[in-house]
């Protein structure tokens, strides 16, 4: 009878450890998703401010199109990093966001350009693809079970 209690207690401890590990993994994934959403919202606000604010005569040095590509790649990166399967919807949403910004720029004293919109599209696709691939690598590396050195044959 004592042996049965010991086995039941061991199974209970194993189940507790299993559920605790599963809970930690869920919290980690959830936290990563919330960070991705927060980063995307923050970047969206910064991009809206920078693209709708009046331009000074000097401007920012460098290529305007390169700035568009980098900004929209950064905007599209965080959510697909956290949830790789959302890469396509995020890319489409970021492209639509870029289109809306280009449409309303004339109302803020800026000039809308097709080339800017094409740079936004390229950046959104690039950022979403990079986020998806990096997120998959991150999961494979950090959430994979590490080999136990005691299990090695030898």
N, CA, C and O atoms as a DFTB+ gen file, in Angstrom:
616 C
 N C O
     1  1       0.822      -1.194       0.000
     2  2       0.000       0.000       0.000
     3  2       0.866       1.259       0.000
     4  3       0.534       2.230      -0.679
     5  1       1.940       1.259       0.729
     6  2       2.831       2.408       0.784
     7  2       3.465       2.671      -0.575
     8  3       3.659       3.821      -0.969
     9  1       3.784       1.599      -1.283
    10  2       4.389       1.746      -2.606
    11  2       3.412       2.402      -3.583
    12  3       3.814       3.218      -4.413
    13  1       2.121       2.044      -3.483
    14  2       1.121       2.665      -4.346
    15  2       0.993       4.157      -4.059
    16  3       0.857       4.959      -4.983
    17  1       1.038       4.528      -2.792
    18  2       0.968       5.946      -2.440
    19  2       2.183       6.690      -2.994
    20  3       2.066       7.804      -3.504
    21  1       3.341       6.057      -2.885
    22  2       4.562       6.676      -3.394
    23  2       4.470       6.893      -4.909
    24  3       4.840       7.956      -5.408
    25  1       3.978       5.891      -5.634
    26  2       3.816       6.024      -7.084
    27  2       2.803       7.117      -7.433
    28  3       3.021       7.905      -8.353
    29  1       1.701       7.156      -6.693
    30  2       0.678       8.171      -6.944
    31  2       1.240       9.564      -6.655
    32  3       0.976      10.504      -7.405
    33  1       2.007       9.703      -5.585
    34  2       2.602      10.992      -5.250
    35  2       3.613      11.402      -6.316
    36  3       3.694      12.576      -6.679
    37  1       4.382      10.438      -6.816
    38  2       5.367      10.737      -7.863
    39  2       4.662      11.184      -9.144
    40  3       5.099      12.138      -9.788
    41  1       3.573      10.503      -9.520
    42  2       2.813      10.903     -10.703
    43  2       2.228      12.294     -10.519
    44  3       2.207      13.094     -11.454
    45  1       1.755      12.579      -9.311
    46  2       1.175      13.881      -9.020
    47  2       2.245      14.973      -9.135
    48  3       1.991      16.032      -9.710
    49  1       3.443      14.718      -8.589
    50  2       4.534      15.690      -8.700
    51  2       4.922      15.900     -10.160
    52  3       5.163      17.030     -10.585
    53  1       4.984      14.809     -10.931
    54  2       5.329      14.926     -12.339
    55  2       4.278      15.737     -13.087
    56  3       4.616      16.583     -13.916
    57  1       3.009      15.483     -12.799
    58  2       1.935      16.230     -13.450
    59  2       2.009      17.701     -13.059
    60  3       1.821      18.580     -13.899
    61  1       2.282      17.970     -11.781
    62  2       2.398      19.346     -11.315
    63  2       3.542      20.064     -12.050
    64  3       3.394      21.203     -12.492
    65  1       4.675      19.378     -12.169
    66  2       5.815      19.954     -12.882
    67  2       5.474      20.173     -14.350
    68  3       5.843      21.190     -14.938
    69  1       4.761      19.201     -14.942
    70  2       4.379      19.326     -16.342
    71  2       3.485      20.546     -16.550
    72  3       3.720      21.347     -17.454
    73  1       2.464      20.680     -15.713
    74  2       1.546      21.802     -15.875
    75  2       2.224      23.126     -15.543
    76  3       1.925      24.149     -16.159
    77  1       3.135      23.113     -14.574
    78  2       3.865      24.329     -14.242
    79  2       4.737      24.750     -15.426
    80  3       4.774      25.931     -15.772
    81  1       5.440      23.802     -16.051
    82  2       6.271      24.110     -17.223
    83  2       5.408      24.605     -18.374
    84  3       5.793      25.535     -19.084
    85  1       4.232      23.982     -18.566
    86  2       3.317      24.413     -19.627
    87  2       2.796      25.822     -19.339
    88  3       2.655      26.631     -20.256
    89  1       2.514      26.112     -18.084
    90  2       2.041      27.434     -17.695
    91  2       3.122      28.494     -17.935
    92  3       2.825      29.584     -18.422
    93  1       4.357      28.177     -17.598
    94  2       5.457      29.105     -17.826
    95  2       5.618      29.370     -19.323
    96  3       5.816      30.513     -19.734
    97  1       5.534      28.317     -20.137
    98  2       5.649      28.487     -21.590
    99  2       4.516      29.359     -22.109
   100  3       4.742      30.205     -22.975
   101  1       3.288      29.171     -21.594
   102  2       2.152      29.975     -22.020
   103  2       2.364      31.437     -21.644
   104  3       2.130      32.329     -22.459
   105  1       2.808      31.686     -20.410
   106  2       3.038      33.054     -19.956
   107  2       4.132      33.708     -20.784
   108  3       4.029      34.883     -21.137
   109  1       5.176      32.954     -21.095
   110  2       6.257      33.494     -21.905
   111  2       5.761      33.854     -23.303
   112  3       6.075      34.928     -23.816
   113  1       4.985      32.960     -23.924
   114  2       4.441      33.258     -25.252
   115  2       3.498      34.456     -25.203
   116  3       3.542      35.324     -26.075
   117  1       2.642      34.500     -24.174
   118  2       1.677      35.590     -24.025
   119  2       2.415      36.912     -23.827
   120  3       2.052      37.923     -24.428
   121  1       3.449      36.907     -22.985
   122  2       4.226      38.119     -22.739
   123  2       4.905      38.581     -24.033
   124  3       4.934      39.775     -24.332
   125  1       5.439      37.647     -24.784
   126  2       6.085      37.979     -26.054
   127  2       5.083      38.604     -27.023
   128  3       5.415      39.556     -27.730
   129  1       3.873      38.081     -27.059
   130  2       2.842      38.634     -27.937
   131  2       2.453      40.045     -27.501
   132  3       2.275      40.924     -28.345
   133  1       2.321      40.268     -26.210
   134  2       1.955      41.592     -25.720
   135  2       3.067      42.605     -25.995
   136  3       2.782      43.756     -26.327
   137  1       4.313      42.197     -25.863
   138  2       5.430      43.083     -26.189
   139  2       5.407      43.414     -27.680
   140  3       5.648      44.558     -28.066
   141  1       5.116      42.414     -28.518
   142  2       5.034      42.642     -29.962
   143  2       3.932      43.621     -30.318
   144  3       4.135      44.508     -31.147
   145  1       2.782      43.473     -29.709
   146  2       1.661      44.385     -29.980
   147  2       1.997      45.794     -29.489
   148  3       1.742      46.774     -30.189
   149  1       2.564      45.894     -28.295
   150  2       2.924      47.208     -27.752
   151  2       3.974      47.897     -28.624
   152  3       3.879      49.096     -28.883
   153  1       4.968      47.143     -29.072
   154  2       6.008      47.716     -29.931
   155  2       5.410      48.191     -31.253
   156  3       5.785      49.249     -31.760
   157  1       4.491      47.422     -31.808
   158  2       3.858      47.799     -33.073
   159  2       3.030      49.074     -32.909
   160  3       3.083      49.961     -33.761
   161  1       2.283      49.167     -31.841
   162  2       1.475      50.369     -31.600
   163  2       2.374      51.589     -31.419
   164  3       2.115      52.647     -31.991
   165  1       3.423      51.441     -30.627
   166  2       4.348      52.551     -30.396
   167  2       5.014      52.992     -31.699
   168  3       5.094      54.186     -31.988
   169  1       5.489      52.029     -32.477
   170  2       6.113      52.360     -33.762
   171  2       5.107      52.999     -34.721
   172  3       5.458      53.913     -35.467
   173  1       3.866      52.528     -34.706
   174  2       2.831      53.120     -35.557
   175  2       2.584      54.580     -35.225
   176  3       2.384      55.402     -36.119
   177  1       2.599      54.902     -33.939
   178  2       2.402      56.293     -33.517
   179  2       3.589      57.150     -33.948
   180  3       3.412      58.258     -34.456
   181  1       4.799      56.632     -33.743
   182  2       5.997      57.378     -34.136
   183  2       6.020      57.599     -35.643
   184  3       6.329      58.698     -36.104
   185  1       5.697      56.567     -36.412
   186  2       5.688      56.695     -37.874
   187  2       4.627      57.703     -38.315
   188  3       4.882      58.514     -39.205
   189  1       3.443      57.663     -37.706
   190  2       2.398      58.627     -38.071
   191  2       2.862      60.046     -37.780
   192  3       2.655      60.948     -38.591
   193  1       3.485      60.245     -36.633
   194  2       3.973      61.582     -36.290
   195  2       5.035      62.042     -37.283
   196  3       4.981      63.170     -37.773
   197  1       5.999      61.174     -37.581
   198  2       7.095      61.567     -38.471
   199  2       6.647      61.770     -39.914
   200  3       7.186      62.627     -40.613
   201  1       5.668      60.989     -40.365
   202  2       5.249      61.123     -41.766
   203  2       4.210      62.219     -41.977
   204  3       4.003      62.669     -43.104
   205  1       3.555      62.651     -40.898
   206  2       2.533      63.691     -41.048
   207  2       2.991      65.053     -40.561
   208  3       2.335      66.059     -40.830
   209  1       4.113      65.100     -39.845
   210  2       4.631      66.382     -39.357
   211  2       5.204      67.176     -40.532
   212  3       5.744      66.599     -41.476
   213  1       5.085      68.477     -40.466
   214  2       5.679      69.300     -41.539
   215  2       7.193      69.074     -41.613
   216  3       7.859      68.912     -40.591
   217  1       7.717      69.067     -42.829
   218  2       9.132      68.807     -43.054
   219  2       9.902      70.115     -42.989
   220  3       9.482      71.124     -43.557
   221  1      11.028      70.091     -42.296
   222  2      11.881      71.278     -42.289
   223  2      12.597      71.367     -43.634
   224  3      12.626      70.397     -44.391
   225  1      13.163      72.512     -43.922
   226  2      13.818      72.689     -45.212
   227  2      15.059      71.811     -45.346
   228  3      15.409      71.403     -46.453
   229  1      15.730      71.515     -44.227
   230  2      16.934      70.686     -44.287
   231  2      16.600      69.213     -44.464
   232  3      17.263      68.518     -45.234
   233  1      15.584      68.727     -43.764
   234  2      15.208      67.322     -43.858
   235  2      16.196      66.422     -43.135
   236  3      17.181      66.893     -42.566
   237  1      15.934      65.166     -43.160
   238  2      16.803      64.176     -42.541
   239  2      17.766      63.674     -43.601
   240  3      17.334      63.341     -44.705
   241  1      19.067      63.609     -43.301
   242  2      20.000      63.147     -44.332
   243  2      19.745      61.695     -44.711
   244  3      19.305      60.893     -43.887
   245  1      20.024      61.369     -45.957
   246  2      19.819      60.006     -46.436
   247  2      18.637      59.926     -47.371
   248  3      17.940      60.913     -47.604
   249  1      18.425      58.769     -47.890
   250  2      17.354      58.565     -48.854
   251  2      16.003      58.481     -48.160
   252  3      15.831      57.736     -47.195
   253  1      15.064      59.240     -48.656
   254  2      13.701      59.219     -48.127
   255  2      13.084      57.829     -48.279
   256  3      12.393      57.355     -47.378
   257  1      13.327      57.185     -49.401
   258  2      12.744      55.858     -49.648
   259  2      13.334      54.809     -48.710
   260  3      12.630      53.907     -48.257
   261  1      14.621      54.930     -48.421
   262  2      15.257      54.019     -47.464
   263  2      14.632      54.179     -46.082
   264  3      14.430      53.196     -45.370
   265  1      14.329      55.413     -45.707
   266  2      13.672      55.657     -44.419
   267  2      12.285      55.005     -44.390
   268  3      11.883      54.441     -43.373
   269  1      11.571      55.083     -45.492
   270  2      10.255      54.435     -45.562
   271  2      10.391      52.918     -45.418
   272  3       9.641      52.300     -44.662
   273  1      11.328      52.323     -46.127
   274  2      11.533      50.871     -46.054
   275  2      11.873      50.464     -44.626
   276  3      11.281      49.525     -44.094
   277  1      12.813      51.155     -44.005
   278  2      13.229      50.798     -42.645
   279  2      12.105      50.988     -41.624
   280  3      11.914      50.151     -40.742
   281  1      11.365      52.088     -41.750
   282  2      10.286      52.356     -40.801
   283  2       9.187      51.306     -40.899
   284  3       8.709      50.812     -39.879
   285  1       8.788      50.965     -42.110
   286  2       7.687      50.020     -42.262
   287  2       8.140      48.578     -42.026
   288  3       7.330      47.733     -41.647
   289  1       9.420      48.291     -42.245
   290  2       9.948      46.975     -41.866
   291  2       9.945      46.842     -40.343
   292  3       9.582      45.796     -39.804
   293  1      10.351      47.905     -39.660
   294  2      10.334      47.885     -38.194
   295  2       8.908      47.761     -37.667
   296  3       8.672      47.078     -36.670
   297  1       7.962      48.414     -38.327
   298  2       6.560      48.335     -37.910
   299  2       5.995      46.930     -38.087
   300  3       5.217      46.463     -37.255
   301  1       6.380      46.259     -39.163
   302  2       5.825      44.934     -39.468
   303  2       6.555      43.802     -38.752
   304  3       6.070      42.671     -38.782
   305  1       7.680      44.046     -38.119
   306  2       8.501      42.988     -37.527
   307  2       7.966      42.387     -36.218
   308  3       7.935      41.161     -36.111
   309  1       7.541      43.179     -35.211
   310  2       7.302      42.613     -33.877
   311  2       6.205      41.551     -33.774
   312  3       6.416      40.527     -33.125
   313  1       5.065      41.760     -34.381
   314  2       3.976      40.780     -34.222
   315  2       4.299      39.455     -34.912
   316  3       4.088      38.406     -34.305
   317  1       4.798      39.450     -36.151
   318  2       5.189      38.158     -36.728
   319  2       6.329      37.479     -35.968
   320  3       6.449      36.254     -36.003
   321  1       7.156      38.250     -35.289
   322  2       8.180      37.641     -34.437
   323  2       7.513      36.863     -33.309
   324  3       7.911      35.740     -32.998
   325  1       6.493      37.468     -32.699
   326  2       5.790      36.813     -31.598
   327  2       4.849      35.716     -32.093
   328  3       4.712      34.684     -31.435
   329  1       4.205      35.919     -33.228
   330  2       3.261      34.948     -33.805
   331  2       3.521      34.827     -35.294
   332  3       2.893      35.536     -36.081
   333  1       4.439      33.940     -35.709
   334  2       4.808      33.844     -37.122
   335  2       3.635      33.633     -38.080
   336  3       3.691      34.074     -39.228
   337  1       2.597      32.978     -37.632
   338  2       1.477      32.728     -38.556
   339  2       0.671      33.988     -38.870
   340  3      -0.204      33.962     -39.735
   341  1       0.958      35.090     -38.174
   342  2       0.261      36.348     -38.452
   343  2       1.031      37.248     -39.408
   344  3       0.675      38.414     -39.576
   345  1       2.072      36.729     -40.032
   346  2       2.921      37.558     -40.902
   347  2       2.139      38.164     -42.065
   348  3       2.287      39.353     -42.344
   349  1       1.326      37.387     -42.737
   350  2       0.591      37.910     -43.899
   351  2      -0.457      38.946     -43.479
   352  3      -0.509      40.019     -44.080
   353  1      -1.294      38.668     -42.473
   354  2      -2.249      39.709     -42.067
   355  2      -1.561      40.986     -41.574
   356  3      -2.043      42.088     -41.833
   357  1      -0.448      40.842     -40.872
   358  2       0.268      42.033     -40.403
   359  2       0.836      42.804     -41.587
   360  3       0.728      44.030     -41.629
   361  1       1.433      42.114     -42.543
   362  2       1.984      42.792     -43.717
   363  2       0.879      43.544     -44.458
   364  3       1.075      44.690     -44.864
   365  1      -0.263      42.917     -44.634
   366  2      -1.385      43.582     -45.310
   367  2      -1.876      44.793     -44.520
   368  3      -2.188      45.831     -45.104
   369  1      -1.943      44.663     -43.206
   370  2      -2.364      45.780     -42.357
   371  2      -1.377      46.937     -42.408
   372  3      -1.778      48.099     -42.464
   373  1      -0.095      46.621     -42.387
   374  2       0.929      47.667     -42.453
   375  2       0.907      48.347     -43.824
   376  3       1.099      49.559     -43.920
   377  1       0.674      47.575     -44.874
   378  2       0.556      48.161     -46.219
   379  2      -0.647      49.103     -46.276
   380  3      -0.554      50.201     -46.826
   381  1      -1.768      48.676     -45.710
   382  2      -2.955      49.541     -45.681
   383  2      -2.675      50.806     -44.867
   384  3      -3.108      51.895     -45.245
   385  1      -1.964      50.669     -43.765
   386  2      -1.590      51.814     -42.934
   387  2      -0.737      52.799     -43.742
   388  3      -0.951      54.010     -43.686
   389  1       0.219      52.269     -44.484
   390  2       1.050      53.118     -45.337
   391  2       0.227      53.827     -46.397
   392  3       0.461      55.000     -46.691
   393  1      -0.742      53.117     -46.974
   394  2      -1.614      53.731     -47.970
   395  2      -2.458      54.851     -47.390
   396  3      -2.614      55.900     -48.015
   397  1      -3.000      54.639     -46.206
   398  2      -3.799      55.676     -45.550
   399  2      -2.938      56.902     -45.255
   400  3      -3.368      58.037     -45.462
   401  1      -1.720      56.663     -44.771
   402  2      -0.826      57.794     -44.490
   403  2      -0.555      58.589     -45.767
   404  3      -0.588      59.819     -45.758
   405  1      -0.289      57.880     -46.859
   406  2      -0.035      58.585     -48.124
   407  2      -1.268      59.361     -48.590
   408  3      -1.139      60.442     -49.164
   409  1      -2.458      58.816     -48.348
   410  2      -3.687      59.503     -48.765
   411  2      -3.954      60.767     -47.953
   412  3      -4.457      61.751     -48.497
   413  1      -3.627      60.757     -46.668
   414  2      -3.951      61.925     -45.837
   415  2      -2.802      62.933     -45.735
   416  3      -2.989      64.015     -45.179
   417  1      -1.642      62.607     -46.249
   418  2      -0.519      63.551     -46.171
   419  2      -0.818      64.924     -46.775
   420  3      -0.403      65.929     -46.198
   421  1      -1.522      65.016     -47.914
   422  2      -1.801      66.354     -48.467
   423  2      -2.578      67.258     -47.502
   424  3      -2.460      68.480     -47.584
   425  1      -3.360      66.689     -46.604
   426  2      -4.120      67.484     -45.631
   427  2      -3.228      68.018     -44.511
   428  3      -3.659      68.861     -43.724
   429  1      -1.998      67.536     -44.436
   430  2      -1.043      67.980     -43.420
   431  2       0.112      68.764     -44.038
   432  3       1.152      68.950     -43.406
   433  1      -0.077      69.224     -45.280
   434  2       0.941      70.023     -45.927
   435  2       2.107      69.207     -46.479
   436  3       3.185      69.744     -46.733
   437  1       1.887      67.929     -46.658
   438  2       2.928      67.049     -47.213
   439  2       2.480      66.581     -48.589
   440  3       1.322      66.752     -48.970
   441  1       3.396      65.997     -49.318
   442  2       3.080      65.522     -50.661
   443  2       3.021      63.989     -50.659
   444  3       3.947      63.330     -50.186
   445  1       1.938      63.433     -51.185
   446  2       1.809      61.976     -51.319
   447  2       2.561      61.527     -52.567
   448  3       2.493      62.171     -53.614
   449  1       3.283      60.407     -52.440
   450  2       4.045      59.899     -53.582
   451  2       3.825      58.393     -53.703
   452  3       3.783      57.668     -52.710
   453  1       3.684      57.945     -54.952
   454  2       3.571      56.513     -55.205
   455  2       4.860      55.789     -54.804
   456  3       4.819      54.668     -54.298
   457  1       5.987      56.432     -55.032
   458  2       7.270      55.800     -54.694
   459  2       7.382      55.559     -53.186
   460  3       7.940      54.551     -52.754
   461  1       6.850      56.490     -52.390
   462  2       6.840      56.283     -50.932
   463  2       5.979      55.075     -50.578
   464  3       6.349      54.257     -49.735
   465  1       4.830      54.976     -51.232
   466  2       3.936      53.850     -50.955
   467  2       4.579      52.526     -51.369
   468  3       4.440      51.528     -50.663
   469  1       5.272      52.507     -52.490
   470  2       5.976      51.283     -52.908
   471  2       7.090      50.922     -51.912
   472  3       7.317      49.746     -51.627
   473  1       7.776      51.937     -51.389
   474  2       8.791      51.689     -50.367
   475  2       8.136      51.152     -49.091
   476  3       8.700      50.283     -48.427
   477  1       6.952      51.661     -48.745
   478  2       6.210      51.149     -47.584
   479  2       5.850      49.679     -47.780
   480  3       5.982      48.877     -46.856
   481  1       5.397      49.326     -48.975
   482  2       5.035      47.940     -49.280
   483  2       6.257      47.036     -49.148
   484  3       6.195      45.985     -48.511
   485  1       7.356      47.450     -49.749
   486  2       8.578      46.651     -49.669
   487  2       9.016      46.476     -48.214
   488  3       9.385      45.374     -47.806
   489  1       8.976      47.549     -47.436
   490  2       9.365      47.476     -46.028
   491  2       8.441      46.573     -45.224
   492  3       8.904      45.813     -44.373
   493  1       7.136      46.649     -45.485
   494  2       6.170      45.821     -44.753
   495  2       6.399      44.341     -45.034
   496  3       6.393      43.522     -44.115
   497  1       6.598      44.001     -46.294
   498  2       6.831      42.595     -46.661
   499  2       8.158      42.116     -46.076
   500  3       8.240      41.017     -45.528
   501  1       9.177      42.930     -46.192
   502  2      10.493      42.580     -45.656
   503  2      10.448      42.396     -44.140
   504  3      10.977      41.414     -43.619
   505  1       9.827      43.326     -43.440
   506  2       9.740      43.247     -41.983
   507  2       8.923      42.066     -41.499
   508  3       9.308      41.395     -40.540
   509  1       7.793      41.802     -42.154
   510  2       6.954      40.669     -41.752
   511  2       7.670      39.342     -41.996
   512  3       7.610      38.438     -41.163
   513  1       8.347      39.227     -43.138
   514  2       9.085      37.995     -43.444
   515  2      10.248      37.802     -42.477
   516  3      10.485      36.694     -41.996
   517  1      10.967      38.875     -42.196
   518  2      12.082      38.777     -41.249
   519  2      11.583      38.446     -39.850
   520  3      12.197      37.643     -39.148
   521  1      10.478      39.053     -39.439
   522  2       9.903      38.754     -38.127
   523  2       9.451      37.313     -38.022
   524  3       9.673      36.658     -37.003
   525  1       8.813      36.816     -39.078
   526  2       8.334      35.436     -39.081
   527  2       9.502      34.455     -38.979
   528  3       9.469      33.537     -38.159
   529  1      10.525      34.641     -39.799
   530  2      11.662      33.722     -39.789
   531  2      12.455      33.809     -38.484
   532  3      12.879      32.791     -37.937
   533  1      12.647      35.020     -37.997
   534  2      13.376      35.190     -36.742
   535  2      12.583      34.606     -35.578
   536  3      13.156      33.996     -34.676
   537  1      11.273      34.793     -35.598
   538  2      10.425      34.216     -34.550
   539  2      10.458      32.699     -34.559
   540  3      10.499      32.071     -33.501
   541  1      10.441      32.112     -35.734
   542  2      10.530      30.650     -35.822
   543  2      11.873      30.151     -35.297
   544  3      11.925      29.162     -34.566
   545  1      12.956      30.831     -35.665
   546  2      14.269      30.452     -35.160
   547  2      14.323      30.601     -33.643
   548  3      14.850      29.734     -32.946
   549  1      13.778      31.698     -33.140
   550  2      13.775      31.953     -31.699
   551  2      13.053      30.836     -30.957
   552  3      13.545      30.348     -29.940
   553  1      11.887      30.429     -31.459
   554  2      11.140      29.347     -30.808
   555  2      11.882      28.020     -30.876
   556  3      11.944      27.282     -29.892
   557  1      12.438      27.724     -32.032
   558  2      13.158      26.459     -32.187
   559  2      14.370      26.408     -31.260
   560  3      14.713      25.349     -30.734
   561  1      15.006      27.538     -31.067
   562  2      16.212      27.562     -30.245
   563  2      15.904      27.653     -28.761
   564  3      16.490      26.917     -27.968
   565  1      14.988      28.548     -28.364
   566  2      14.754      28.797     -26.945
   567  2      13.709      27.892     -26.314
   568  3      13.801      27.600     -25.122
   569  1      12.725      27.442     -27.068
   570  2      11.667      26.638     -26.473
   571  2      11.836      25.148     -26.738
   572  3      11.035      24.345     -26.260
   573  1      12.850      24.768     -27.482
   574  2      13.098      23.348     -27.736
   575  2      13.680      22.723     -26.473
   576  3      14.348      23.387     -25.680
   577  1      13.412      21.440     -26.308
   578  2      13.988      20.744     -25.158
   579  2      15.479      20.612     -25.371
   580  3      15.944      20.195     -26.431
   581  1      16.214      20.975     -24.339
   582  2      17.667      20.859     -24.403
   583  2      18.053      19.419     -24.131
   584  3      17.465      18.781     -23.257
   585  1      19.027      18.891     -24.858
   586  2      19.454      17.511     -24.615
   587  2      20.050      17.366     -23.218
   588  3      20.782      18.234     -22.742
   589  1      19.724      16.265     -22.583
   590  2      20.216      15.974     -21.246
   591  2      21.556      15.238     -21.390
   592  3      21.613      14.200     -22.048
   593  1      22.635      15.758     -20.787
   594  2      23.935      15.078     -20.927
   595  2      23.930      13.693     -20.311
   596  3      24.748      12.853     -20.688
   597  1      23.025      13.429     -19.368
   598  2      22.943      12.104     -18.751
   599  2      22.372      11.068     -19.710
   600  3      22.572       9.868     -19.521
   601  1      21.658      11.529     -20.744
   602  2      21.060      10.617     -21.710
   603  2      22.030      10.178     -22.799
   604  3      21.713       9.289     -23.589
   605  1      23.197      10.788     -22.846
   606  2      24.157      10.469     -23.906
   607  2      24.667       9.042     -23.749
   608  3      24.946       8.568     -22.647
   609  1      24.778       8.385     -24.883
   610  2      25.308       7.031     -24.863
   611  2      26.817       7.116     -24.810
   612  3      27.417       8.029     -25.377
   613  1      27.409       6.197     -24.152
   614  2      28.839       6.310     -24.187
   615  2      29.514       5.329     -23.404
   616  3      30.743       5.319     -23.352
